[in-house]
């Protein structure tokens, strides 16, 4: 397993077909998984 927090930058690759399955564009699918409360 890779610890994403052990890198300054991390790129996640996915097939282009996943854009349509995600219901949006690449930007929509890159929302933070974990973020501070608003």
PDB file of N, CA, C and O in Angstrom:
ATOM      1  N   UNK A   1       0.827  -1.182   0.000  1.00  0.00           N
ATOM      2  CA  UNK A   1       0.000   0.000   0.000  1.00  0.00           C
ATOM      3  C   UNK A   1       0.873   1.248   0.000  1.00  0.00           C
ATOM      4  O   UNK A   1       2.003   1.237   0.487  1.00  0.00           O
ATOM      5  N   UNK A   2       0.329   2.310  -0.551  1.00  0.00           N
ATOM      6  CA  UNK A   2       1.022   3.591  -0.603  1.00  0.00           C
ATOM      7  C   UNK A   2       0.355   4.555   0.366  1.00  0.00           C
ATOM      8  O   UNK A   2      -0.869   4.679   0.389  1.00  0.00           O
ATOM      9  N   UNK A   3       1.162   5.230   1.156  1.00  0.00           N
ATOM     10  CA  UNK A   3       0.640   6.245   2.065  1.00  0.00           C
ATOM     11  C   UNK A   3       0.650   7.583   1.326  1.00  0.00           C
ATOM     12  O   UNK A   3       1.721   8.165   1.149  1.00  0.00           O
ATOM     13  N   UNK A   4      -0.511   8.092   0.885  1.00  0.00           N
ATOM     14  CA  UNK A   4      -0.542   9.332   0.108  1.00  0.00           C
ATOM     15  C   UNK A   4      -0.024  10.538   0.883  1.00  0.00           C
ATOM     16  O   UNK A   4       0.360  11.538   0.277  1.00  0.00           O
ATOM     17  N   UNK A   5      -0.007  10.464   2.194  1.00  0.00           N
ATOM     18  CA  UNK A   5       0.447  11.593   3.001  1.00  0.00           C
ATOM     19  C   UNK A   5       1.970  11.635   3.133  1.00  0.00           C
ATOM     20  O   UNK A   5       2.513  12.576   3.711  1.00  0.00           O
ATOM     21  N   UNK A   6       2.664  10.622   2.602  1.00  0.00           N
ATOM     22  CA  UNK A   6       4.122  10.601   2.682  1.00  0.00           C
ATOM     23  C   UNK A   6       4.767  11.301   1.482  1.00  0.00           C
ATOM     24  O   UNK A   6       5.993  11.325   1.374  1.00  0.00           O
ATOM     25  N   UNK A   7       3.966  11.867   0.587  1.00  0.00           N
ATOM     26  CA  UNK A   7       4.458  12.563  -0.596  1.00  0.00           C
ATOM     27  C   UNK A   7       4.010  14.021  -0.576  1.00  0.00           C
ATOM     28  O   UNK A   7       2.947  14.348  -0.048  1.00  0.00           O
ATOM     29  N   UNK A   8       4.839  14.900  -1.162  1.00  0.00           N
ATOM     30  CA  UNK A   8       4.421  16.296  -1.313  1.00  0.00           C
ATOM     31  C   UNK A   8       3.398  16.412  -2.436  1.00  0.00           C
ATOM     32  O   UNK A   8       2.457  17.201  -2.349  1.00  0.00           O
ATOM     33  N   UNK A   9       3.588  15.622  -3.489  1.00  0.00           N
ATOM     34  CA  UNK A   9       2.661  15.611  -4.622  1.00  0.00           C
ATOM     35  C   UNK A   9       2.348  14.160  -4.966  1.00  0.00           C
ATOM     36  O   UNK A   9       3.203  13.283  -4.844  1.00  0.00           O
ATOM     37  N   UNK A  10       1.119  13.921  -5.393  1.00  0.00           N
ATOM     38  CA  UNK A  10       0.704  12.567  -5.741  1.00  0.00           C
ATOM     39  C   UNK A  10      -0.254  12.644  -6.919  1.00  0.00           C
ATOM     40  O   UNK A  10      -1.215  13.412  -6.887  1.00  0.00           O
ATOM     41  N   UNK A  11      -0.006  11.870  -7.940  1.00  0.00           N
ATOM     42  CA  UNK A  11      -0.889  11.813  -9.103  1.00  0.00           C
ATOM     43  C   UNK A  11      -1.611  10.474  -9.096  1.00  0.00           C
ATOM     44  O   UNK A  11      -0.992   9.426  -8.911  1.00  0.00           O
ATOM     45  N   UNK A  12      -2.919  10.516  -9.297  1.00  0.00           N
ATOM     46  CA  UNK A  12      -3.727   9.307  -9.360  1.00  0.00           C
ATOM     47  C   UNK A  12      -4.243   9.182 -10.784  1.00  0.00           C
ATOM     48  O   UNK A  12      -4.916  10.083 -11.283  1.00  0.00           O
ATOM     49  N   UNK A  13      -3.936   8.080 -11.434  1.00  0.00           N
ATOM     50  CA  UNK A  13      -4.351   7.858 -12.814  1.00  0.00           C
ATOM     51  C   UNK A  13      -5.609   7.012 -12.854  1.00  0.00           C
ATOM     52  O   UNK A  13      -5.790   6.104 -12.043  1.00  0.00           O
ATOM     53  N   UNK A  14      -6.479   7.322 -13.815  1.00  0.00           N
ATOM     54  CA  UNK A  14      -7.690   6.534 -14.001  1.00  0.00           C
ATOM     55  C   UNK A  14      -8.060   6.566 -15.471  1.00  0.00           C
ATOM     56  O   UNK A  14      -7.687   7.488 -16.196  1.00  0.00           O
ATOM     57  N   UNK A  15      -8.792   5.556 -15.906  1.00  0.00           N
ATOM     58  CA  UNK A  15      -9.221   5.487 -17.299  1.00  0.00           C
ATOM     59  C   UNK A  15     -10.211   6.602 -17.600  1.00  0.00           C
ATOM     60  O   UNK A  15     -11.001   6.982 -16.736  1.00  0.00           O
ATOM     61  N   UNK A  16     -10.176   7.130 -18.824  1.00  0.00           N
ATOM     62  CA  UNK A  16     -11.065   8.217 -19.225  1.00  0.00           C
ATOM     63  C   UNK A  16     -12.536   7.878 -19.068  1.00  0.00           C
ATOM     64  O   UNK A  16     -13.342   8.773 -18.812  1.00  0.00           O
ATOM     65  N   UNK A  17     -12.910   6.624 -19.212  1.00  0.00           N
ATOM     66  CA  UNK A  17     -14.311   6.220 -19.083  1.00  0.00           C
ATOM     67  C   UNK A  17     -14.833   6.497 -17.678  1.00  0.00           C
ATOM     68  O   UNK A  17     -16.038   6.661 -17.482  1.00  0.00           O
ATOM     69  N   UNK A  18     -13.939   6.549 -16.709  1.00  0.00           N
ATOM     70  CA  UNK A  18     -14.354   6.809 -15.332  1.00  0.00           C
ATOM     71  C   UNK A  18     -14.909   8.223 -15.168  1.00  0.00           C
ATOM     72  O   UNK A  18     -15.668   8.475 -14.231  1.00  0.00           O
ATOM     73  N   UNK A  19     -14.547   9.154 -16.062  1.00  0.00           N
ATOM     74  CA  UNK A  19     -15.093  10.513 -15.986  1.00  0.00           C
ATOM     75  C   UNK A  19     -16.608  10.489 -16.130  1.00  0.00           C
ATOM     76  O   UNK A  19     -17.324  11.130 -15.361  1.00  0.00           O
ATOM     77  N   UNK A  20     -17.087   9.751 -17.109  1.00  0.00           N
ATOM     78  CA  UNK A  20     -18.535   9.673 -17.333  1.00  0.00           C
ATOM     79  C   UNK A  20     -19.226   8.929 -16.194  1.00  0.00           C
ATOM     80  O   UNK A  20     -20.330   9.295 -15.788  1.00  0.00           O
ATOM     81  N   UNK A  21     -18.593   7.912 -15.692  1.00  0.00           N
ATOM     82  CA  UNK A  21     -19.195   7.134 -14.604  1.00  0.00           C
ATOM     83  C   UNK A  21     -19.256   7.934 -13.307  1.00  0.00           C
ATOM     84  O   UNK A  21     -20.118   7.694 -12.461  1.00  0.00           O
ATOM     85  N   UNK A  22     -18.334   8.888 -13.155  1.00  0.00           N
ATOM     86  CA  UNK A  22     -18.291   9.695 -11.942  1.00  0.00           C
ATOM     87  C   UNK A  22     -19.320  10.813 -11.936  1.00  0.00           C
ATOM     88  O   UNK A  22     -19.516  11.468 -10.913  1.00  0.00           O
ATOM     89  N   UNK A  23     -19.979  11.039 -13.065  1.00  0.00           N
ATOM     90  CA  UNK A  23     -21.015  12.071 -13.125  1.00  0.00           C
ATOM     91  C   UNK A  23     -20.474  13.479 -13.275  1.00  0.00           C
ATOM     92  O   UNK A  23     -21.184  14.448 -13.004  1.00  0.00           O
ATOM     93  N   UNK A  24     -19.234  13.603 -13.700  1.00  0.00           N
ATOM     94  CA  UNK A  24     -18.651  14.934 -13.872  1.00  0.00           C
ATOM     95  C   UNK A  24     -17.314  14.845 -14.562  1.00  0.00           C
ATOM     96  O   UNK A  24     -16.932  13.789 -15.067  1.00  0.00           O
ATOM     97  N   UNK A  25     -16.607  15.948 -14.585  1.00  0.00           N
ATOM     98  CA  UNK A  25     -15.296  15.996 -15.212  1.00  0.00           C
ATOM     99  C   UNK A  25     -14.202  15.619 -14.237  1.00  0.00           C
ATOM    100  O   UNK A  25     -14.462  15.249 -13.092  1.00  0.00           O
ATOM    101  N   UNK A  26     -12.984  15.720 -14.709  1.00  0.00           N
ATOM    102  CA  UNK A  26     -11.835  15.357 -13.865  1.00  0.00           C
ATOM    103  C   UNK A  26     -11.767  16.231 -12.621  1.00  0.00           C
ATOM    104  O   UNK A  26     -11.385  15.756 -11.552  1.00  0.00           O
ATOM    105  N   UNK A  27     -12.127  17.485 -12.747  1.00  0.00           N
ATOM    106  CA  UNK A  27     -12.099  18.392 -11.587  1.00  0.00           C
ATOM    107  C   UNK A  27     -13.085  17.920 -10.524  1.00  0.00           C
ATOM    108  O   UNK A  27     -12.772  17.951  -9.334  1.00  0.00           O
ATOM    109  N   UNK A  28     -14.256  17.491 -10.935  1.00  0.00           N
ATOM    110  CA  UNK A  28     -15.265  17.020  -9.977  1.00  0.00           C
ATOM    111  C   UNK A  28     -14.778  15.785  -9.219  1.00  0.00           C
ATOM    112  O   UNK A  28     -15.113  15.594  -8.050  1.00  0.00           O
ATOM    113  N   UNK A  29     -13.993  14.958  -9.886  1.00  0.00           N
ATOM    114  CA  UNK A  29     -13.559  13.705  -9.273  1.00  0.00           C
ATOM    115  C   UNK A  29     -12.315  13.872  -8.417  1.00  0.00           C
ATOM    116  O   UNK A  29     -11.849  12.908  -7.809  1.00  0.00           O
ATOM    117  N   UNK A  30     -11.766  15.097  -8.359  1.00  0.00           N
ATOM    118  CA  UNK A  30     -10.556  15.304  -7.574  1.00  0.00           C
ATOM    119  C   UNK A  30     -10.827  16.125  -6.326  1.00  0.00           C
ATOM    120  O   UNK A  30      -9.901  16.706  -5.761  1.00  0.00           O
ATOM    121  N   UNK A  31     -12.061  16.185  -5.889  1.00  0.00           N
ATOM    122  CA  UNK A  31     -12.375  16.889  -4.648  1.00  0.00           C
ATOM    123  C   UNK A  31     -11.628  16.216  -3.506  1.00  0.00           C
ATOM    124  O   UNK A  31     -11.412  15.004  -3.540  1.00  0.00           O
ATOM    125  N   UNK A  32     -11.234  16.977  -2.505  1.00  0.00           N
ATOM    126  CA  UNK A  32     -10.489  16.375  -1.392  1.00  0.00           C
ATOM    127  C   UNK A  32     -11.268  15.242  -0.725  1.00  0.00           C
ATOM    128  O   UNK A  32     -12.470  15.355  -0.482  1.00  0.00           O
ATOM    129  N   UNK A  33     -10.581  14.183  -0.442  1.00  0.00           N
ATOM    130  CA  UNK A  33     -11.199  13.066   0.268  1.00  0.00           C
ATOM    131  C   UNK A  33     -11.370  13.447   1.728  1.00  0.00           C
ATOM    132  O   UNK A  33     -12.352  13.073   2.369  1.00  0.00           O
ATOM    133  N   UNK A  34     -10.412  14.190   2.242  1.00  0.00           N
ATOM    134  CA  UNK A  34     -10.443  14.607   3.640  1.00  0.00           C
ATOM    135  C   UNK A  34     -10.207  16.113   3.670  1.00  0.00           C
ATOM    136  O   UNK A  34      -9.261  16.603   3.053  1.00  0.00           O
ATOM    137  N   UNK A  35     -11.047  16.843   4.373  1.00  0.00           N
ATOM    138  CA  UNK A  35     -10.847  18.285   4.466  1.00  0.00           C
ATOM    139  C   UNK A  35     -11.328  18.803   5.810  1.00  0.00           C
ATOM    140  O   UNK A  35     -12.055  18.123   6.533  1.00  0.00           O
ATOM    141  N   UNK A  36     -10.909  20.017   6.129  1.00  0.00           N
ATOM    142  CA  UNK A  36     -11.292  20.628   7.390  1.00  0.00           C
ATOM    143  C   UNK A  36     -12.768  21.014   7.354  1.00  0.00           C
ATOM    144  O   UNK A  36     -13.331  21.253   6.285  1.00  0.00           O
ATOM    145  N   UNK A  37     -13.388  21.073   8.530  1.00  0.00           N
ATOM    146  CA  UNK A  37     -14.778  21.506   8.618  1.00  0.00           C
ATOM    147  C   UNK A  37     -14.910  22.942   8.141  1.00  0.00           C
ATOM    148  O   UNK A  37     -14.000  23.754   8.309  1.00  0.00           O
ATOM    149  N   UNK A  38     -16.051  23.242   7.546  1.00  0.00           N
ATOM    150  CA  UNK A  38     -16.302  24.615   7.082  1.00  0.00           C
ATOM    151  C   UNK A  38     -16.762  25.494   8.203  1.00  0.00           C
ATOM    152  O   UNK A  38     -17.019  26.679   7.992  1.00  0.00           O
TER     153      UNK A  38
END
